[in-house]
Amino acid sequence: MLDTVKLLMDNHGSELRTNVLIHSDQGCHYTSHKFQDIIGDFHLRQSMSRKGNCWDNAPQESFFGHMKDHLKILPSSTHQEISKMVADYVDYYTKTITGGRSPSCHQTNTTPMP
């Protein structure tokens, strides 16, 4: 997880703002002092699901579950091929499934604020 956050910041740090929120469950890697320190070092905010409550993350879990069902990733797939499959699925999902709304707005049948 630490390497993933470092990679995020190396590749996109200049695009991120201090209101970026890293949301996770309460797994040991997310509650570790090392993870919390690196989040703080990069001035990111951390949010965690309440213990035993998965509902606040349900729209994201639903999206990733459907994406895993649709993508045909093979052991021989390259990172570039997988990245393209994910980008194509996000585009398909946003335009076709949600009618252009974010997954959470689609899940709750709401319209995003302008």
Secondary structure, 3 states (H helix, E strand, C coil): CHHHHHHHHHHHHHHCCCCCEEEECCCHHHHCHHHHHHHHHCCCEEEECCCCCCHHHHHHHHHHHHHHHHCCCCCCCCHHHHHHHHHHHHHHHHHHHCCCCCHHHHHHCCCCCC
